[in-house]
């Protein structure tokens, strides 16, 4: 049986029960200190904290005193929005190329002109020499005097030493430009070479100049047979540039030195096969008459035909193409 008044309001037992119901986690002392019959305060709900984005702090250099007459410095962060510097009057702001070695884009007029020339050449096919020279002059578009070139594809095996084609030919009407000739000779041949038109003639002084100073202000180098022992020391310098005197190219002279100098000054052309078995040479200028160009081209083709190696089987001359410096190639009937 319950004792009367045990659970009556205001009794000590009732106060303890009320304190436990309000907050069981609090100690009994806090519950006893609360006034009797007081209601427990409502609990506050804790909201989760949102992480704050950290903004990078810009490092500012200490302000330096500006020189007299200088413009005030731009504020921080204004570099991106600032416009690019304008070019001075008379200067071009256009970039010449995105990367080295990339030519500028051709204009529409030039592209259409080249396309029309190529269609005309493809329709006509291989043409006789006279017609090819006339067609080549009709395609002239450059303002300077272009060089007329002959390209021959030969049926030779360049891996075989006995099938390499190399030599020189004197063109009847020259090549249309002045040639600087250096002659390695000694004794009386020095005076003979200079009388024949050589630009430079001598022995030890020019060999030393090429070795020490890298002097290469000449287009053709000729040597007499007795000078080849000394000239051979220049093989590493002249060889890669195609200037080394060799008997196959006709630049080592055993006979009259004056005659050899006259031939090269008049327009003697050297030729040799490349890795693909092709021969290239300049045979004149666009300003030449048609007859002179035809004579030079015929002389060059006949010379290459005459030096056909004995070991070559089958077709020796595969094709002949005539072109200029700034024009497409025109196939010529062999």
Helices and strands as residue ranges (DSSP letters): H 12-22, H 28-33, H 108-124, H 129-138, E 147-154, G 161-163, E 166-170, E 181-184, H 189-196, E 200-202, H 204-213, E 220-224, G 225-227, H 228-231, G 232-234, H 235-238, E 252-253, H 257-266, E 268-272, E 278-285, H 290-306, E 317-324, E 330-332
